[in-house]
Amino acid sequence: MTHHVSRTQMVCAREIEFDLDGDVVSNIRFIGGCNGNLKAISKLVDGWTVEKIESYLLGNTCGMKPTSCADQLAKAVRREYEASVKAVR
């Protein structure tokens, strides 16, 4: 299991922390942002695979922004997963 910290872009949350065990994401924590909503998202998707998180959250927007904290989570878990797969090769 590896721990990751990802900086966000264009959203209220500044960072997202999470663990990856293969393609399974756990221990998600948003720094900043809408505390209650982001805690709920973190609990709901805990234990999901990168692919499942993407299927539900990728492309989600917030107001007039082209992204959201949920979208940023989907992008971050994919990016870190792909980097970990490359590192193993």
N, CA, C and O of each residue as an XYZ file, in Angstrom:
356
protein
N       0.852     -1.179      0.000
C       0.000      0.000      0.000
C       0.895      1.239      0.000
O       1.884      1.309      0.730
N       0.533      2.199     -0.822
C       1.297      3.439     -0.885
C       0.389      4.631     -0.614
O      -0.786      4.631     -0.979
N       0.954      5.645      0.032
C       0.215      6.861      0.371
C       0.538      7.933     -0.675
O       1.685      8.082     -1.096
N      -0.492      8.671     -1.083
C      -0.316      9.697     -2.108
C      -0.945     11.006     -1.657
O      -1.959     11.020     -0.960
N      -0.323     12.103     -2.068
C      -0.853     13.443     -1.840
C      -0.893     14.134     -3.193
O       0.120     14.218     -3.887
N      -2.058     14.624     -3.561
C      -2.231     15.253     -4.871
C      -2.763     16.674     -4.692
O      -3.761     16.891     -4.005
N      -2.090     17.630     -5.314
C      -2.573     19.013     -5.326
C      -3.737     19.108     -6.310
O      -3.718     18.475     -7.365
N      -4.732     19.889     -5.966
C      -5.896     20.054     -6.827
C      -5.777     21.344     -7.641
O      -4.932     22.195     -7.363
N      -6.631     21.467     -8.640
C      -6.657     22.663     -9.478
C      -8.090     23.132     -9.660
O      -8.980     22.326     -9.933
N      -8.316     24.426     -9.511
C      -9.598     25.085     -9.782
C     -10.747     24.645     -8.874
O     -11.910     24.771     -9.256
N     -10.444     24.133     -7.680
C     -11.489     23.745     -6.725
C     -11.141     24.287     -5.348
O     -10.027     24.760     -5.125
N     -12.082     24.217     -4.435
C     -11.880     24.736     -3.091
C     -10.896     23.893     -2.270
O     -10.095     24.438     -1.511
N     -10.956     22.583     -2.421
C     -10.005     21.719     -1.710
C      -8.612     21.963     -2.283
O      -8.449     22.100     -3.495
N      -7.607     22.015     -1.406
C      -6.231     22.274     -1.844
C      -5.481     20.997     -2.201
O      -4.657     20.976     -3.116
N      -5.787     19.930     -1.459
C      -5.090     18.662     -1.647
C      -6.037     17.503     -1.403
O      -7.068     17.635     -0.743
N      -5.647     16.354     -1.962
C      -6.351     15.108     -1.685
C      -5.292     14.086     -1.293
O      -4.310     13.894     -2.008
N      -5.496     13.438     -0.163
C      -4.613     12.369      0.280
C      -5.373     11.057      0.169
O      -6.575     11.004      0.428
N      -4.669      9.997     -0.217
C      -5.312      8.687     -0.310
C      -4.247      7.606     -0.365
O      -3.078      7.878     -0.637
N      -4.669      6.375     -0.103
C      -3.795      5.217     -0.211
C      -4.222      4.387     -1.406
O      -5.406      4.303     -1.734
N      -3.234      3.772     -2.054
C      -3.487      2.853     -3.159
C      -2.890      1.504     -2.809
O      -1.723      1.403     -2.431
N      -3.706      0.472     -2.941
C      -3.249     -0.907     -2.788
C      -3.620     -1.605     -4.086
O      -4.744     -2.082     -4.249
N      -2.664     -1.661     -5.010
C      -3.000     -2.097     -6.372
C      -3.859     -1.025     -6.992
O      -3.426      0.120     -7.122
N      -5.094     -1.382     -7.385
C      -6.009     -0.380     -7.948
C      -7.136     -0.012     -6.984
O      -8.119      0.610     -7.386
N      -6.996     -0.395     -5.714
C      -8.021     -0.105     -4.707
C      -7.619      1.141     -3.917
O      -6.496      1.244     -3.424
N      -8.548      2.074     -3.807
C      -8.312      3.360     -3.156
C      -8.962      3.356     -1.765
O     -10.104      2.926     -1.598
N      -8.210      3.843     -0.775
C      -8.756      3.913      0.588
C      -8.175      5.113      1.327
O      -7.272      5.791      0.835
N      -8.706      5.356      2.503
C      -8.227      6.430      3.394
C      -8.157      7.783      2.683
O      -7.149      8.486      2.761
N      -9.228      8.131      1.997
C      -9.281      9.381      1.233
C      -9.540     10.540      2.186
O     -10.399     10.461      3.063
N      -8.784     11.615      1.999
C      -8.936     12.794      2.847
C      -8.715     14.042      1.999
O      -7.668     14.196      1.370
N      -9.700     14.924      1.986
C      -9.581     16.205      1.288
C      -9.110     17.257      2.277
O      -9.566     17.290      3.420
N      -8.202     18.111      1.843
C      -7.736     19.229      2.654
C      -8.378     20.485      2.083
O      -8.104     20.866      0.945
N      -9.230     21.124      2.873
C      -9.982     22.279      2.398
C     -11.267     21.815      1.721
O     -11.559     20.620      1.672
N     -12.015     22.754      1.210
C     -13.246     22.426      0.497
C     -14.446     22.281      1.411
O     -14.379     22.632      2.589
N     -15.527     21.775      0.885
C     -16.794     21.604      1.602
C     -16.688     20.371      2.507
O     -16.932     19.246      2.070
N     -16.334     20.593      3.728
C     -15.981     19.533      4.667
C     -16.969     18.384      4.723
O     -16.573     17.229      4.565
N     -18.225     18.666      4.939
C     -19.223     17.600      5.077
C     -19.403     16.798      3.799
O     -19.442     15.568      3.831
N     -19.513     17.491      2.677
C     -19.694     16.800      1.395
C     -18.485     15.946      1.047
O     -18.635     14.824      0.565
N     -17.296     16.464      1.286
C     -16.090     15.728      0.921
C     -15.841     14.551      1.856
O     -15.300     13.530      1.432
N     -16.228     14.680      3.111
C     -16.154     13.521      4.014
C     -17.104     12.424      3.531
O     -16.771     11.240      3.578
N     -18.286     12.825      3.068
C     -19.267     11.846      2.580
C     -18.741     11.139      1.333
O     -18.829      9.915      1.233
N     -18.198     11.894      0.387
C     -17.639     11.277     -0.819
C     -16.538     10.295     -0.423
O     -16.483      9.177     -0.936
N     -15.671     10.713      0.481
C     -14.555      9.863      0.922
C     -15.052      8.546      1.501
O     -14.492      7.489      1.212
N     -16.093      8.603      2.308
C     -16.650      7.379      2.905
C     -17.324      6.500      1.851
O     -17.184      5.277      1.869
N     -18.050      7.129      0.945
C     -18.794      6.369     -0.065
C     -17.890      5.599     -1.012
O     -18.211      4.470     -1.382
N     -16.773      6.181     -1.409
C     -15.922      5.531     -2.407
C     -14.747      4.769     -1.790
O     -13.950      4.179     -2.519
N     -14.629      4.772     -0.476
C     -13.542      4.038      0.187
C     -13.607      2.556     -0.177
O     -14.649      1.919     -0.019
N     -12.500      2.014     -0.660
C     -12.455      0.611     -1.048
C     -12.808      0.360     -2.503
O     -12.757     -0.781     -2.961
N     -13.165      1.410     -3.238
C     -13.479      1.270     -4.658
C     -12.195      1.202     -5.468
O     -11.135      1.633     -5.012
N     -12.301      0.657     -6.674
C     -11.166      0.642     -7.587
C     -11.055      1.995     -8.288
O     -11.996      2.788     -8.305
N      -9.887      2.232     -8.861
C      -9.663      3.443     -9.643
C     -10.713      3.541    -10.747
O     -11.294      4.606    -10.958
N     -10.955      2.453    -11.443
C     -11.919      2.446    -12.554
C     -13.337      2.789    -12.081
O     -14.049      3.543    -12.744
N     -13.737      2.243    -10.952
C     -15.091      2.519    -10.457
C     -15.220      3.984    -10.039
O     -16.238      4.619    -10.313
N     -14.199      4.520     -9.380
C     -14.226      5.939     -8.996
C     -14.343      6.801    -10.249
O     -15.137      7.741    -10.286
N     -13.561      6.485    -11.265
C     -13.644      7.240    -12.520
C     -15.039      7.153    -13.130
O     -15.577      8.158    -13.594
N     -15.622      5.969    -13.132
C     -16.922      5.796    -13.781
C     -18.018      6.631    -13.118
O     -18.977      7.029    -13.780
N     -17.884      6.895    -11.832
C     -18.892      7.675    -11.122
C     -18.562      9.161    -11.023
O     -19.468      9.994    -11.039
N     -17.278      9.506    -10.922
C     -16.919     10.878    -10.577
C     -16.226     11.688    -11.663
O     -16.274     12.918    -11.628
N     -15.585     11.035    -12.625
C     -14.848     11.765    -13.653
C     -15.800     12.619    -14.482
O     -16.833     12.141    -14.951
N     -15.446     13.867    -14.653
C     -16.271     14.784    -15.446
C     -17.293     15.562    -14.645
O     -17.968     16.438    -15.187
N     -17.420     15.254    -13.353
C     -18.316     16.005    -12.483
C     -17.856     17.461    -12.422
O     -16.657     17.718    -12.310
N     -18.772     18.405    -12.493
C     -18.407     19.819    -12.401
C     -19.021     20.438    -11.157
O     -19.911     19.864    -10.531
N     -18.527     21.625    -10.811
C     -19.032     22.357     -9.639
C     -19.384     23.771    -10.095
O     -18.502     24.563    -10.428
N     -20.665     24.075    -10.105
C     -21.091     25.393    -10.566
C     -20.630     25.635    -11.988
O     -20.856     24.803    -12.867
N     -19.984     26.767    -12.220
C     -19.493     27.128    -13.555
C     -18.076     26.609    -13.803
O     -17.531     26.812    -14.889
N     -17.480     25.952    -12.828
C     -16.118     25.436    -12.992
C     -16.136     24.199    -13.893
O     -17.115     23.453    -13.906
N     -15.057     23.984    -14.644
C     -15.001     22.814    -15.525
C     -14.627     21.521    -14.790
O     -14.471     20.474    -15.419
N     -14.485     21.590    -13.478
C     -14.092     20.444    -12.669
C     -14.766     20.549    -11.309
O     -15.509     21.496    -11.051
N     -14.510     19.589    -10.451
C     -15.030     19.593     -9.082
C     -14.049     18.814     -8.220
O     -13.105     18.215     -8.736
N     -14.266     18.821     -6.921
C     -13.407     18.035     -6.030
C     -13.526     16.545     -6.363
O     -12.533     15.819     -6.321
N     -14.725     16.095     -6.688
C     -14.922     14.689     -7.054
C     -14.172     14.357     -8.340
O     -13.535     13.307     -8.427
N     -14.237     15.227     -9.331
C     -13.515     15.054    -10.583
C     -12.007     15.036    -10.329
O     -11.280     14.229    -10.909
N     -11.550     15.924     -9.465
C     -10.132     15.972     -9.117
C      -9.681     14.678     -8.440
O      -8.558     14.223     -8.660
N     -10.538     14.089     -7.626
C     -10.223     12.803     -7.008
C     -10.061     11.734     -8.078
O      -9.093     10.973     -8.055
N     -10.999     11.671     -9.013
C     -10.932     10.666    -10.077
C      -9.649     10.824    -10.892
O      -9.001      9.831    -11.224
N      -9.283     12.050    -11.213
C      -8.062     12.301    -11.980
C      -6.819     11.937    -11.174
O      -5.872     11.359    -11.707
N      -6.826     12.278     -9.889
C      -5.659     12.005     -9.042
C      -5.423     10.516     -8.855
O      -4.285     10.057     -8.949
N      -6.483      9.751     -8.592
C      -6.279      8.314     -8.379
C      -5.807      7.633     -9.664
O      -4.986      6.717     -9.608
N      -6.310      8.066    -10.811
C      -5.850      7.505    -12.087
C      -4.379      7.849    -12.324
O      -3.581      6.982    -12.678
N      -4.032      9.109    -12.127
C      -2.653      9.557    -12.354
C      -1.664      8.782    -11.462
O      -0.629      8.315    -11.936
N      -1.992      8.654    -10.182
C      -1.091      7.965     -9.253
C      -1.052      6.466     -9.518
O      -0.006      5.832     -9.376
N      -2.182      5.906     -9.899
C      -2.213      4.479    -10.231
C      -1.327      4.212    -11.451
O      -0.516      3.285    -11.441
N      -1.482      5.017    -12.489
C      -0.673      4.839    -13.704
C       0.816      5.011    -13.394
O       1.646      4.271    -13.923
N       1.155      5.970    -12.550
C       2.561      6.174    -12.168
C       3.094      4.966    -11.409
O       4.247      4.577    -11.597
N       2.272      4.374    -10.558
C       2.730      3.197     -9.795
C       2.900      1.977    -10.694
O       3.794      1.161    -10.472
N       2.055      1.852    -11.696
C       2.184      0.740    -12.646
C       3.465      0.902    -13.465
O       4.183     -0.069    -13.704
N       3.744      2.132    -13.892
C       4.965      2.401    -14.650
C       6.210      2.117    -13.825
O       7.189      1.573    -14.335
N       6.170      2.485    -12.547
C       7.324      2.278    -11.661
C       7.647      0.808    -11.488
O       8.811      0.447    -11.310
N       6.640     -0.042    -11.536
C       6.837     -1.475    -11.356
C       7.492     -2.099    -12.593
O       8.241     -3.070    -12.487
N       7.200     -1.532    -13.756
C       7.736     -2.080    -15.018
C       9.166     -1.815    -15.201
O       9.744     -2.215    -16.212
